Amino acid sequence: MKKKFGQHFLTDELIINKIIDSAKINFDDILIEIGPGNGALTNKLHTLVKKLILVEYDEKYYNIIKNRYIDASLEIYHEDARNFDYSKITNNKKNYSIIGNLPYYASNPIIRNILRQKNKPKKMTFMIQKEVAEQICAKEGKFSFLSAYINLFSNAKKIFDVSPKSFNPVPKVVSSVIEIQPLEKNILANSEIDAFIEFLTFGFKSPRKQIHNSLSDGLFLKLDCSKKIIEKAEIETTRRPSTLTIFEWKKLFHIWLDFDSPKNTPGSIRRK
């Protein structure tokens, strides 16, 4: 791929097969591959499903793939997966999965975009940078904003690591293959999600500080007000943001919405 896209192509056949095996592909499902590039996965995937849909942002590889596969069972879109509307290619069918070797620079926004889709896939299997994979798949007690965000919409787990030697050109970092399975039902009402994500952003404003300090910094709260909110949620004020579960964040959020404090509200969070 063009250098500006920062793409590293997978060349290791053993790893290619291992990724496909991990995805547990069902022949009757719709499968979407993000960033097929030179077709390392595509060459095998298109024989394994009834319908394969490719989303390729790089014009060079879009044209290569388009000319290589003249097949009614395969569609290709020249689109940016970071803001692509997947409903227009899945016809709101729920039995679709997504797979891909994601560019390092775009993995986070691509995954977040998919998780905000109205019609989510049943499963995603991605290869991404190991450091990002560990954030996404972090367990309670080691949350960052990203892992808390992921847990709002899904369950994620790391499957295996991939050596830099499996790519051409060889990247400077180790990669990981992860599985993300969207929740059947959102933890929050759709009308609350945008405000909650903004609240979560402010809650992780100072992640190394204790939660009452981090909330105070992010929400422009007086320290005593921050402590009152946390105590009302029955959470120890000395805990760090990383130790809170997604349900504890939810509880804090709802208390914050109802909390009566004469302060300026940060950002665009709307309170009752």
C-alpha positions as CSV (number, residue, x, y, z in Angstrom):
1,M,0.0,0.0,0.0
2,K,1.1,3.6,-0.5
3,K,3.5,4.6,2.3
4,K,1.1,7.3,3.6
5,F,-1.3,4.5,4.5
6,G,1.3,2.7,6.6
7,Q,0.3,-0.7,5.4
8,H,2.3,-3.9,6.1
9,F,1.3,-6.9,4.1
10,L,0.9,-10.3,5.6
11,T,2.9,-12.9,3.8
12,D,3.1,-15.9,6.2
13,E,0.8,-18.6,5.0
14,L,0.6,-20.3,8.4
15,I,-0.6,-17.1,10.0
16,I,-3.0,-16.4,7.2
17,N,-4.6,-19.8,7.7
18,K,-4.5,-19.4,11.5
19,I,-6.4,-16.1,11.3
20,I,-9.1,-17.7,9.0
21,D,-9.4,-20.7,11.3
22,S,-9.8,-18.3,14.3
23,A,-12.7,-16.5,12.5
24,K,-14.8,-19.7,12.4
25,I,-16.4,-18.6,9.1
26,N,-19.8,-19.8,8.3
27,F,-20.4,-20.4,4.5
28,D,-23.9,-18.9,4.7
29,D,-22.8,-15.7,6.4
30,I,-22.0,-12.4,4.7
31,L,-18.3,-11.7,5.3
32,I,-16.8,-8.2,5.0
33,E,-13.0,-7.9,4.7
34,I,-11.6,-4.5,5.5
35,G,-8.4,-3.5,3.7
36,P,-7.8,-6.5,1.5
37,G,-4.6,-4.8,0.1
38,N,-2.8,-7.3,-2.1
39,G,-5.3,-10.1,-1.4
40,A,-3.4,-12.3,1.1
41,L,-6.6,-13.1,3.0
42,T,-9.0,-12.5,0.1
43,N,-7.5,-15.3,-2.0
44,K,-8.7,-17.8,0.5
45,L,-11.8,-16.1,1.9
46,H,-13.7,-15.8,-1.4
47,T,-14.0,-19.6,-1.6
48,L,-15.3,-20.0,1.9
49,V,-18.4,-17.9,1.9
50,K,-21.4,-17.2,-0.3
51,K,-20.9,-13.5,-0.2
52,L,-17.6,-11.6,0.3
53,I,-17.6,-7.8,0.5
54,L,-14.4,-5.9,0.4
55,V,-13.8,-2.3,1.7
56,E,-10.5,-0.9,0.3
57,Y,-9.5,2.7,0.8
58,D,-6.3,2.7,-1.3
59,E,-7.1,3.3,-5.0
60,K,-4.2,1.3,-6.3
61,Y,-5.2,-1.9,-4.5
62,Y,-8.9,-1.3,-5.1
63,N,-8.3,-1.4,-8.8
64,I,-6.0,-4.5,-8.5
65,I,-8.6,-6.4,-6.5
66,K,-11.5,-5.2,-8.7
67,N,-9.8,-6.5,-11.8
68,R,-8.7,-9.8,-10.2
69,Y,-12.1,-11.0,-9.1
70,I,-14.9,-10.9,-11.6
71,D,-17.3,-12.9,-9.6
72,A,-21.0,-12.3,-8.6
73,S,-20.2,-13.6,-5.1
74,L,-17.7,-10.7,-4.4
75,E,-18.3,-7.0,-4.1
76,I,-15.7,-4.3,-3.6
77,Y,-16.2,-0.7,-2.3
78,H,-13.6,2.1,-2.6
79,E,-14.4,3.5,0.8
80,D,-12.7,4.6,4.1
81,A,-13.7,2.0,6.7
82,R,-13.3,4.7,9.4
83,N,-16.6,6.3,8.5
84,F,-18.2,3.7,6.2
85,D,-21.9,2.9,6.6
86,Y,-22.1,-0.9,6.7
87,S,-25.9,-1.0,6.6
88,K,-25.9,-0.1,3.0
89,I,-24.0,-3.3,2.0
90,T,-25.6,-5.8,4.5
91,N,-29.2,-4.8,4.0
92,N,-29.6,-4.8,7.7
93,K,-29.0,-8.6,7.9
94,K,-27.6,-9.7,11.2
95,N,-25.7,-12.7,10.0
96,Y,-22.6,-10.9,8.9
97,S,-19.0,-10.9,10.2
98,I,-16.0,-8.7,9.6
99,I,-12.3,-9.7,9.2
100,G,-9.2,-7.7,8.3
101,N,-5.6,-6.8,8.8
102,L,-6.1,-3.2,9.9
103,P,-3.6,-0.4,9.2
104,Y,-2.0,0.6,12.5
105,Y,-3.0,4.2,12.2
106,A,-6.7,3.4,11.6
107,S,-7.6,0.4,13.7
108,N,-9.1,2.4,16.6
109,P,-11.4,4.6,14.5
110,I,-12.4,1.7,12.3
111,I,-13.4,-0.5,15.3
112,R,-15.2,2.4,17.0
113,N,-17.1,3.2,13.8
114,I,-18.3,-0.4,13.5
115,L,-19.4,-0.6,17.1
116,R,-21.6,2.5,16.6
117,Q,-23.4,1.0,13.7
118,K,-27.1,0.4,14.2
119,N,-26.8,-3.1,12.7
120,K,-23.7,-4.5,14.2
121,P,-21.8,-7.6,13.0
122,K,-22.1,-10.8,15.0
123,K,-18.3,-11.0,15.2
124,M,-15.1,-9.2,14.2
125,T,-11.7,-10.8,13.8
126,F,-8.9,-8.2,13.3
127,M,-5.1,-8.1,13.3
128,I,-3.9,-4.9,14.8
129,Q,-0.9,-3.5,16.7
130,K,-0.3,-5.5,19.9
131,E,-0.2,-2.4,22.1
132,V,-3.6,-1.4,20.9
133,A,-4.9,-4.9,21.1
134,E,-3.9,-5.1,24.8
135,Q,-5.8,-1.9,25.5
136,I,-8.9,-3.1,23.7
137,C,-8.9,-6.5,25.4
138,A,-7.9,-5.2,28.9
139,K,-9.8,-6.7,31.7
140,E,-11.5,-4.8,34.5
141,G,-8.9,-3.3,36.8
142,K,-6.7,-2.3,33.8
143,F,-9.1,-0.2,31.8
144,S,-8.1,2.8,29.7
145,F,-10.7,5.0,28.0
146,L,-10.4,2.7,24.9
147,S,-11.1,-0.5,26.8
148,A,-13.9,1.0,28.7
149,Y,-15.4,2.2,25.4
150,I,-15.1,-1.3,23.9
151,N,-16.8,-2.9,26.9
152,L,-19.7,-0.5,26.5
153,F,-20.5,-2.2,23.2
154,S,-18.8,-5.6,23.1
155,N,-16.6,-8.3,24.6
156,A,-13.1,-8.5,23.2
157,K,-10.3,-11.0,23.6
158,K,-6.8,-11.5,22.2
159,I,-6.3,-14.7,20.3
160,F,-2.6,-14.8,19.4
161,D,0.4,-12.6,18.6
162,V,2.1,-12.3,15.2
163,S,5.8,-11.7,14.7
164,P,6.9,-8.7,12.5
165,K,8.7,-11.3,10.3
166,S,5.3,-12.4,9.0
167,F,4.9,-9.1,7.1
168,N,6.4,-7.3,4.2
169,P,7.7,-4.7,4.8
170,V,8.6,-5.8,8.3
171,P,7.0,-3.5,10.9
172,K,8.8,-2.3,14.0
173,V,6.1,-3.7,16.3
174,V,4.4,-7.0,17.1
175,S,0.8,-7.5,16.0
176,S,-2.0,-9.4,17.6
177,V,-5.2,-11.0,16.3
178,I,-8.3,-10.2,18.4
179,E,-11.9,-11.1,18.4
180,I,-14.6,-8.6,19.2
181,Q,-18.2,-9.8,19.8
182,P,-20.8,-7.0,20.0
183,L,-23.3,-7.3,22.8
184,E,-26.8,-8.3,21.8
185,K,-28.2,-5.4,23.9
186,N,-26.5,-2.1,24.7
187,I,-25.7,-1.4,28.3
188,L,-27.2,2.1,27.9
189,A,-30.1,3.5,26.1
190,N,-29.2,4.8,22.6
191,S,-30.2,8.3,23.6
192,E,-27.6,8.3,26.4
193,I,-24.6,6.8,24.6
194,D,-23.1,10.0,23.2
195,A,-23.2,11.8,26.5
196,F,-21.9,8.8,28.3
197,I,-18.9,8.5,26.0
198,E,-18.1,12.2,26.6
199,F,-18.5,11.6,30.4
200,L,-16.1,8.7,30.1
201,T,-13.6,10.9,28.3
202,F,-13.6,13.4,31.1
203,G,-13.5,10.6,33.7
204,F,-10.2,9.4,32.2
205,K,-8.9,13.0,32.1
206,S,-6.2,12.2,34.7
207,P,-6.1,8.3,34.7
208,R,-3.2,8.1,37.1
209,K,-4.9,10.1,39.7
210,Q,-7.6,8.8,42.2
211,I,-11.1,8.8,40.7
212,H,-12.3,11.8,42.7
213,N,-9.3,13.9,41.4
214,S,-9.8,12.6,37.8
215,L,-13.5,13.5,37.7
216,S,-12.8,16.8,39.3
217,D,-10.2,17.6,36.6
218,G,-12.3,16.4,33.7
219,L,-15.7,17.8,34.8
220,F,-14.5,21.0,36.3
221,L,-16.0,20.0,39.6
222,K,-15.0,21.2,43.0
223,L,-13.3,18.3,44.8
224,D,-16.0,17.9,47.5
225,C,-18.7,17.7,44.8
226,S,-16.7,15.0,43.0
227,K,-16.3,13.0,46.2
228,K,-20.1,13.3,46.9
229,I,-20.9,11.8,43.5
230,I,-18.5,8.9,43.9
231,E,-19.6,8.2,47.5
232,K,-23.3,8.2,46.4
233,A,-22.3,5.6,43.8
234,E,-20.8,3.6,46.7
235,I,-17.3,3.6,45.1
236,E,-14.1,4.2,47.1
237,T,-12.9,7.7,46.2
238,T,-9.2,6.5,46.3
239,R,-9.6,4.1,43.4
240,R,-8.1,4.9,40.0
241,P,-10.3,5.3,36.8
242,S,-8.8,2.1,35.4
243,T,-10.2,0.0,38.2
244,L,-13.9,0.9,37.6
245,T,-16.1,-1.5,35.8
246,I,-18.3,-0.3,32.9
247,F,-21.3,-0.7,35.2
248,E,-19.7,1.5,37.9
249,W,-19.0,4.1,35.2
250,K,-22.7,3.9,34.2
251,K,-23.8,4.4,37.8
252,L,-21.5,7.4,38.2
253,F,-22.9,8.9,35.0
254,H,-26.5,8.7,36.1
255,I,-25.7,10.2,39.5
256,W,-23.8,13.0,37.7
257,L,-26.8,13.7,35.4
258,D,-29.0,14.2,38.5
259,F,-26.4,15.9,40.6
260,D,-27.2,19.5,41.6
261,S,-24.1,21.5,41.5
262,P,-23.7,25.2,40.5
263,K,-20.9,24.7,38.0
264,N,-20.2,25.1,34.3
265,T,-20.9,21.9,32.4
266,P,-17.9,20.8,30.3
267,G,-18.2,20.1,26.5
268,S,-21.6,19.3,25.2
269,I,-22.8,16.9,28.0
270,R,-26.5,17.6,28.6
271,R,-27.8,17.2,32.0
272,K,-31.4,16.7,33.1
